[in-house]
């Protein structure tokens, strides 16, 4: 699903985001990327979303070389990916339903198809009764679940999450992680960037550890 | 909530601000999936544009006062050159009627009498390029001169009438070269001592109209630039207000054209509103001026009146305004879209 081959990212100001990183992620795998602030977690996610390009090395996502991808191809690449942000990135002037429907509208699905898929996504994040509300009417945890529903509504092959539990209390964080596991069980590859080691350790999935842009660990969490 | 949405809820699915776009055919997940067919792509494309229009309309409707004043500013900028252009057309129309009255005066030999004069008129009427010819006898000429000059008594003291008979020729068209050619042709006729063509005032009027045309053209360029700036700035503000939305749209797979579309339609709608207002301003303004113009022209014994805004000109104004709005928005989005990369 994902292949990093000696991928490096250097910024014009001299800062090195990633040092020749190499690893693979299988289709349907659940993976954590952890490390302190500045370790390179966000850089890794930005590379996968084609928000940035590797300076050197080869980065393949579903067979597509992200170093060679054209600007016109990027939107179509992103349609295969779901993204969950720490700050949710919800549109507060749209209802929960319309926030979740956004990727489907971009895909040009018909109204009944959109309704069906949004309902299904809402069911999966246990927010079926909140469709008509606005994000501002919801708690932080519920907003994060709306963000997750929006990320999975178009059934992406890969789900990326950047510190998805950063603003949540431990109980809510565990609940959100449970949602990710449910999604993963349906076949979606999940890659979560997080520095919540305690939570990660309880989940016993593969964990990549980054430090100053270098991969210093690759193994099952908790071991 | 059940997985099957009620029809009422399903109707609400086209949400505010939704702008679907056709989906590029994706890799098939299984052999039974043939991907989107042409009709579904077309439907999605139509739905995408419809949604963009309604979203743009809704956003303009949410700020009625702001939208109104933007349209009004644009309308004033549009109506100034268009109004001047219409006024010039009216002056040209007025000038044209004067031009048709441009005449060549043929001063005859003093010994040419009424009979020769009338014969000459008959001959001249048969020439091409002549609309009318009229003979003024020496006696008529003297009478008119006495009346107009106020030298009636003095002229009576003259031993004989010094004024020649005159044939006044009205040409068919006012073309300087053609008129000069006609003048030369008339000058060679028998009994014609001098053929006089006075086109100075026609040339002055033409020069003034040419100056007016240039002024209108320059003003149009200036105001079109101002219009593009107004619409560009307005669209830039809309883009700024929707920055997060645009970033999210790009992150979930929206293309640049998908992001751009509602702003382009918004620019076109601003242009449409401005075009309608400008048409109204011009129609009202010309009607308002017309009372004064007919009063003035009446004093000169003319029935001249300003024409209104011809439908073709009004439609051109509307189309031009829509295009300007669209182009202004396109430039603004093109300039700012690069800054809207997801962060």
Contacts between the chains, C-beta under 8 A, distances in Angstrom:
chain1	res1	chain2	res2	distance
A	49	B	251	6.9
A	49	B	342	7.5
A	51	B	341	7.0
A	51	B	342	5.6
A	72	B	255	7.7
A	75	B	250	7.2
A	75	B	253	4.8
A	75	B	254	6.2
A	75	B	255	4.5
A	75	B	256	7.9
A	75	B	258	7.8
A	76	B	24	5.2
A	76	B	26	7.9
A	76	B	253	6.9
A	78	B	250	7.7
A	78	B	251	6.4
A	78	B	252	6.5
A	78	B	253	4.3
A	79	B	23	7.7
A	79	B	26	7.6
A	79	B	252	7.6
A	79	B	253	3.6
A	80	B	26	8.0
A	83	B	251	5.7
A	83	B	252	7.3
A	89	B	244	6.9
A	89	B	247	7.5
A	89	B	248	5.3
A	89	B	251	7.6
A	91	B	17	7.9
A	91	B	244	7.0
A	91	B	245	5.4
A	91	B	248	6.5
A	93	B	16	7.7
A	93	B	17	7.7
A	94	B	15	6.3
A	94	B	16	6.6
A	94	B	17	6.4
A	95	B	15	6.9
A	97	B	12	7.6
A	97	B	13	7.7
A	97	B	15	6.9
A	98	B	15	3.5
A	98	B	16	6.8
A	98	B	17	7.3
A	98	B	18	6.9
A	101	B	13	6.7
A	101	B	15	6.1
A	101	B	18	6.9
A	102	B	18	7.6
A	102	B	248	7.0
A	102	B	249	7.0
A	102	B	252	6.0
A	103	B	252	4.3
A	103	B	253	6.4
A	104	B	20	7.9
A	105	B	15	7.6
A	105	B	18	4.3
A	105	B	19	6.7
A	105	B	20	4.4
A	105	B	51	7.4
A	106	B	20	6.7
A	106	B	21	6.1
A	106	B	249	6.8
A	106	B	252	6.2
A	106	B	253	5.4
A	106	B	254	4.9
A	106	B	258	6.3
A	107	B	20	7.2
A	107	B	21	7.9
A	107	B	23	4.6
A	107	B	253	7.4
A	108	B	20	4.2
A	108	B	21	5.4
A	108	B	22	5.1
A	108	B	23	4.9
A	108	B	41	7.5
A	108	B	44	3.0
A	108	B	45	7.3
A	108	B	47	6.8
A	108	B	48	6.2
A	109	B	20	7.0
A	109	B	23	7.9
A	109	B	44	7.5
A	110	B	40	7.8
A	110	B	43	7.2
A	110	B	44	7.9
A	110	B	47	7.8
A	111	B	10	5.9
A	111	B	11	7.4
A	111	B	13	4.1
A	111	B	14	5.8
A	112	B	5	7.9
A	112	B	10	5.7
A	112	B	13	7.6
A	114	B	13	5.0
A	115	B	5	4.1
A	115	B	9	6.5
A	115	B	10	4.5
A	115	B	13	4.8
A	116	B	3	6.9
A	116	B	4	7.4
A	116	B	5	6.9
A	118	B	13	7.7
A	119	B	1	6.2
A	119	B	2	7.2
A	119	B	3	5.0
A	119	B	4	7.5
A	119	B	5	5.5
A	120	B	3	5.8
A	122	B	1	6.4
A	123	B	1	7.3
A	123	B	3	6.3
A	128	B	1	3.4
A	128	B	2	7.8
A	129	B	1	5.8
A	131	B	1	6.1
A	131	B	9	7.7
A	150	B	252	7.3
A	154	B	252	8.0
